């Protein structure tokens, strides 16, 4: 499929750009979860902590459905890889010496960069970057963003 990725209908509603003639009437609408589920067993300690931190935020915004747990796990793994690479860069520096004594870029720099790109892609999918959030207008007063639940529940 060419062109931009289609936006979910609920995103068009939040942006105020919904058009009934272009709405996908067969679009699935998964139910939001009641609580952040337990993370997959393969997540390490840093990834598990990020799973719960971000999961709570997504849950409070009504953006976490059971279908989203794989994407959340992928984000958490990328976060863990990025943070571990950054810690190793801090410890060993941006440059390392080859066996011949020549300075070269640490392999942890490219690892951190790749993990960061993956993280940004997942963050944007969930609307968790400033630019992806700026495209959404929830209809709530700017000084009271905690009333999202009331808005989503129609009250």
N, C-alpha and C positions, 0 to 999 in steps of 0.2 A: 504494500500500500504506500503510495507516494503522499508527500505533503506532511503537514503537521499531524501529530497524534490527536485523535479526537478527545475532547474533554468529557468527563462524566457530566450528566445532566445536572446533578446537584451542585457542581461547580459553576455551571452556567446560571443556576438560580441564585447562588451567593454573589456572583458578579453582576447580576441584573441583566444578563444578555440572553436569557432563555427565549427561544422562538419556538412556538408550538409546531410550526411546519417543519422544523429541523430536528425535533426531539426524537431520540431513539426510543421508540415505544417498547422495544424488547430488551432494553438495557437491564441487566440484573441489579438488584438493590439488596446487598447483603445486610443482615441485621447487625447493628452495633453490639459489641460485647458489654457485659455487665461489669467485668473485672479483668485486670491484666492476667492472662493465663501464665502458667508456668513455662519458662523458656525451654527450648530443646536441650537435651543432654550434652550436645557437642559444644555448647557455648562455654568459653572460659569465664573466669571471675569478672574480668573487665567487661566482657560482652554481656554477661548476665546483669551486671549493675546498669549498663546502658539500656538493656531491654526493659527493665522496670522503670527507669527514669523517663525514657521516651514513651514507653507504653502508657504510663499514667497521663502524660500530656495529651497523647492521641485519644485516649479514652475520654478524658474530660472534654475534648472538642468533638466527641462523637465520631471520630475518624478511625476507630479500630474495630475491624470485623475479623471473624475467624479466618477469612480468606487472606487477610493481610499479614498473618503471622510469619509466613515464609519471607516476605519482603522485610519485615521487621527483624527477623533473624539475620538476613543478609546484611542489613544495615549494621546490626550489632557486631557481626563478625568483622566487617570493614572498619568499624570504629576501634575494635580491639587491635586489629593489625596496624592501624594508623598510630594509635597511642603507644604500642610496643615499639614501633619503628622510631617514633619521636624520642622515646626514652633512651634507645640505643644511640641515637644521634647525639643526644645530650652527653651520654657517657663517653662515646668514642670520637665525637666530632664529625663535621661534615666531610672532612677529607681523611683518607687513610693512606698509608704508604704501601706500595707494592713490595714484593721481595727484593726488587732491585733498588728500592729507596725512592721511587717516584711517587709524588702525591697524586691520588685519583679520588674521585667522588666516592663516598661511602655507598655501598649497595643499599644501605638502609634509607638513603635519601630517595632513591627511585621507588623503593617499596612503600615509603610513606606517601609519596606523590600518587602512586597508583591506588592505594587504599583510600586516599582523600577524594580522588575523582569518583570512586565507587560510592563513597559516603555521600557526596554531593548529589549524585544521581538519585539515590534512595531518599535523601532528605527532600528533594524537589518533588518526588512522587507523592510524598506524604504532605506536601505544602509546608515544609519546615525550614525554608530558606526565606530571607527577607524579600527577594524578588518574587518567589512563588506566592508568598502571603500577600504581597502588594497587589496582586491581580484579583484578590478576593475581597469583596465588600459584604460583610455579614449582615448589614442592616442594624447592627447594634451601635449604641452610642460609644464613641471612641474612649470615653473616660470610664466605661464599665464593661470591659471585655469578659468578665467572669459570668455574665448572664447568657452565655452561649447555649447552655442547656435549656434555659427558658425559651430562647428563640427557636431552637430546634424542636422543642416539644409544643410549640404553638401557644405558649403562655407567657 
